[in-house]
Amino acid sequence: MSSKVQIQIVTHNSKQHLESLLRGLAKQQGVDCSVLVIDNASTDGTLEWLADRKGSLGMTIKIIANQDNKGFAKAHNQGFAQCHAPYVLVLNPDVELQEGCLLEMTQAVESFGRIAAVAPKLYKILPFNGKSGIIDSLGIKMLAWGQVVNIGENKPENAKFEPTEAPHSTPLPRGEREVWGISGACALYRLSSLQSVKDEHGIYDERFWMYKEDADLAWRLNRAGFQSALAPGAIALHRRSVQKGDRATRQDRFKQESIKNHLLMLKKNLSLRDWRRLPFILVYECLKFVYTAIFETRNLNAYYGFIRRRS
């Protein structure tokens, strides 16, 4: 008999995060779940660490050991292809679920058939002793000029968040908040919804390798009429290795991948229904190109890569 939720985690030299990851999984009660780890050729002892401890978790852990780094999107597609549960939790190894998180998310997705994806309240710093926590993501939204950002990132939880563009008008039954999309760091998906929007490049578009694959998927789910929701009672902690504002210290290959994938996302998903956005997108992309040409000339390779990819 299959579980209700398949928790799938892509690892690549993630050993430093595994103790807190498994600690969070052990706190989840009330939901029948299994765990699938897809390892992208780790060399830091990730697989050995998991092999030594997977029996102590109290739930089934299956491991796919890739011989090379297939990237975030393709590795998760391997997991989707093996999923027999109705729901799948995409989880980064640097995220620690708090008590009751998975149960809250599962109850939210089961509450309404058009909900395809659910986000927890994802923190960078958890609240303690009555103090406000610092938000990592309350879902993702697309700005008028096409940039996709985490809702509430780096803000205290009691901040007043600007309204988000809700793609649908149907109210959610349990008081969840509708959002445009869900961060791939921690997202509970309805598998049948993912399968219905799968295209020739996969559920996650494998051309993205890493970055923006969650936004591309969110765009496709919205276009198909599905809803995404924030479950405020579901709490998780995200120990990001790259923080917002760290651009100067980020490796160029990551910046280039982000630029290429953003352009690919726009090319793939923009349609006539987005005509109001087009002037803002054109101005923003021109300004970004000029900035890159002046201050980050080495990252012009991203634009060359995008042009080659199109051809």
N, C-alpha and C positions, 0 to 999 in steps of 0.2 A: 504494500500500500504506500503510495507516494505521500510526501509531506504537503502541508498547505503552503509553505514558503520555502523556496530555495534561496539561501543566502550565498551570494557568489562574490568572491574577492579575487582581484587580480594583484599578484605580488611580483615585485622585481627588486631584489635586495632590500626586503622589507623587514628583516629580522628584528630591528630595533623597535618596531611597532607591535609585534605579535603578542606580547604579554598583555598589553592593555586591550588589544583587539579581542583576544579570547576572554579576558576578564569581562568585557562588555557583553559578549555572546552568552556567557554563563549566567548573566543576570536576566535573560529573557525567558519568561514563563508564560504559559497560557496559549502558546502558538506552536503547533507541530511543525518543526522546521528541520532542514538538513543544511549542511555547509559544503560548498564546492569552492576549492581554491585552485585558480589557474595561475601557475607560476611561469613567468617569462624569463627563464634561464638565469635564475638568481645564482650568485657566486659567493654570497655572504653567510651561507648556512641556513637560509630560510627553510628549505625543504627538510633538512635534518632536524631542525628545531621543532617543526610541525610533526614530524614522524614520532618524535619522542613524547609529545604532549597531547596529540589529538585524541587519545583514549580517555583523557581525564575530563573532557568537556561535557560528556553526557549526551552528546548528539552525534549523528553520523557526519564524518568529514571525509570527503572524497577529494583527491588531488589529481590535477592534470599537470604534468611536468613538460612544458615546452622546451625544445632544444635550442630555441633562439627567442629573442625578444620580439613578439608579434605585435606589440603595442596594446594600448588600452582597449580600443574598439574591437579588434579582431579577437583578442583573448576573451572578452565578455561575450562575443558572438558564439564562441565555442561553448560557453556556459549556457546561453539561451538555447542552443541546439540540443543540449542534454537535459533541459528542464522538463519535468513532468508535473510540477506543482502549478496551481493556478496563479500564484504570485511569485515574483522574484525580487529579492532585495539586492541591489547593486551597492556594494559597500567598499570604500577605500580601506586599506589596512591601517591608515592613520586616524581612523574614526573609532571612538569607543561609545557604544550604545549604553544609555542609562536605563535603569530599571523600568520595565513596562513600555519601552520605546516601540518595540516591534508589535506588541499587542495593540497599542494605540494606532499605529500606522495601518495595521491589518483591518481593524474595525472601521477606519476611515474609508479604505478602498472598497470594503464590502458594503458600505452604507448606500452606495448609489452606483448603478451600472455604467454610467458614463465617466466615472472617475478612472483614469488610466494610470495615474502616477500620484504618489503621496510623498511629501517631504516632512522630516521632523524639524523641530526648532534646533538648528545646528549652531552650536556655540564654539567660539575660540577660547573663551574663558567662562566657565560655569559660574552662576551666581552662588554666593555663600554668605552666611551670617547676615542675611537680609540685604546684601549688596546686589546691585545689578550685574548681570553677566554681559559679556561682549559677544555680539552676534557674528557668526561666520556666514550663514545663509538661511533665509526664510523662503527659499525658492529662488528662481531666476526670472528676470524680466528683460524685455527688449526696449531700449530707449528709442526715441523718435528717429535717430540717425543710424539705427541698425546695430549698435553696440549692445551686447548681452552682458548683464552684470548680476551679481548676487544681491538680492534684496536685503537691505539692512547691514551689509558687511561693515565690520569695525565700529558699529554703533552700539551703545548700551541698549539693553532690551526694553527699557522704558522710554526710548526715544519715540518721537512721533514720525511714523514712516509715511512717506508720500504715497498717495493712491497708486495702485498698479492697474495696468490695463487688463481687465478681465475679458477674455475672448468670448465668454458665453454669459447669458443672463439667468440661467437656471440656478436658484439658490441651493447650496449644499445642505444636507439634512441634519448634520450633527454640529453645525457651527464652524466647520472648517473654513478656511479662507482660500478662495480660488486664486491661483497664481498662473502666470504664463507657462512656466516650466519648472523643472526640478534639477538641482545640481547633481551631477553624477557621482559626487562623493558619498551620498547616502540617499538612495531613491528606491521606493517600493513601487514596482510596476505590475500591472495586470498583464499576464503573459499573452492572453488572446488579443489585447489591444496592440501590443508590440508586434505580434505576428501579422496583424491586419495592415500595419503601415510599413512593414518590411519591404525594401526595394531591392534592386539588383546588386546593391552594395552592402546589404545586410540590415539588421535591426539598428545597430550602431554602424554608421557608414565607415567601412574599413579604410577608406582613403584618408580619413582624418588622423589615423594612428594615435594621436593624443591631442586633447584640447578641442573644444567646440562640438564634440560628438553629442553631448547631452543637449546642447542648444538646437542642433539640427534635428534630433529626435523630437524635442519639444515642439518645434515648428510643424513637423509632420503630424504629430498627435493633435495639435490644435486644428490644423487644416482638415483632419478627418472628423472633427466634431467632438473629440474627447476633452475631458477636463482634468486639470491637475490641481492638487490641493495641499495646503499646509495643515498638518495636524499639530496644533499648538501644545497638546499634552505629551507629544513624543519628543524626548530630549536626547541629544547626542553631542559628543565633544569631538571636534576636528582639530587635530594637531598638525596644521599645515606646515609643510617644509618650505613652501614659497608663499610669502605674505604679500598682500596688496601694498604697493609702494616699493617693492624690492626690485623694480625693473632694472636699475643700474647694475645689480649684482647677478641677475639671471643670465644663464648661458645663452649665447646667440642662437643656438639651434632650437631652443625652446621658444624664443621670441619669433623666429622664422616660421616655426610650425604653427604658432598661434595666428600669425598674419595670413599665411596660406589658407588655413582652415576657415578663418573668418570670411575671406573672399569666396572660397568654395561654398560655404553655407549660404551666402547671399546669392551667388549665381544659381545655386540649386533650388532655392526656395522662393525668391522674389517672383511675384506675379503682378498682374494688373490690379489686383485687389489692394496692393501696397502702394498705389500711385501717390498717396499723400506723403509717404516716407521718402520717395525717390529723391527729391531735391536735397533733403537733409543728408541722406546717405551719400550722395555725390559730393557734397561739400565736405563732409567729414572724411571720406576716403581720400579726397584730394589733399586735404590738410595733413592727414596721416602720412601720405606718400611724401609730401614735401618735408615733413619732419624727419622721416627716415632718410631721405636723400641728403639732408644737411647734417644730421646729428648721429645717424646710425647707418652709414653707407654700407657697411658689411651686411646689413640685413635686407638690402635690396635683392639679395638672392631669393628672398621669399616671393617677391613679385615675379622674378624669372621662373622660379619653380612653379608658381601658379599658372603662368602662361604655358609652360611645357606640359603641365598636367592637363590643361584644357585640350592641347593638341594630341 
